């Protein structure tokens, strides 16, 4: 559930930014060529306010339902076939990406984008991890911190190496019947399941071919993607009342790079960039320890 709040922080920030202007969309969404202090201040204040409110909300509404303890650590690296860790990386990557882009929109220079924007996800998720450390139910996880750093590093590293994002970390979800067997852990509603049911989640590394082969005739929007998922998980480490063996899944598929579908509308381009965090359904090859299967339509 804590990841639910983390992922929604990014959406809240974006919605608040979009709502601040109802006219002249293209002008509003156009990146500033020089430092726009008004935009920069709005971004920084909004990020600080939403992050603070979210942390207070977690502390008062979520963690208050569980017994508090002295600060302690836990080793949860074996849970959920590490899909929760990949989820941390995804959240840190996406929050950092859009944090940097909001500063870019404000005309802030590249160095400050990476220092103050791209680290948004890592900073916020680390603060959530500290709250975990004072909860008897969980504990501070160095594995989560490492996953947060990995997601942030994926964004920052590509900006430093290529000055662009050639490899995107994406997400897709499909409903599974396993949630009905363990709704308390996997979610009782579809919305909860998109966050808690790791059986239905797939995380993708999506590679933009044109960015690697710039002189080729390949379309800018074409990506190839490698995905990771898991199945038969009813608990973190073991399945209570069920001896079905859990297993890892690996996927190979095509993908669209929505960011490279340029239109004449700045706000539509921005919307496509936000939606680019979702892996587009495509024919997919699945490989796991039990079988190799070609899926005509996978999401």
ABEGO torsion letter per residue (X at the ends): XAAAAAAAAAAAAAAAAAAABABGAAAAABBBABBBAAAAAAAAAAAAAAAAAAAAAAAAAAAAABBBBBBBBBBAAABGGGAAAAAAAAAAAAAAAAAAAAAAAAGBBAAAAAAAAAAAAAAAAAAAAAAAAABAABEBBAAAAAAAAAAAAAAAAAAAAAGBBABBBBBBBBBBAAAAABAAAAEABAAAAAAABAAABBBBBBBBAAAABAABABBAABBBBBBBBBBGBABAABBBGBABBBBBBBBBBBBBBAAABBBABAAAAAAAAAAAABBBBBBBBBBBAABBBBBABBX
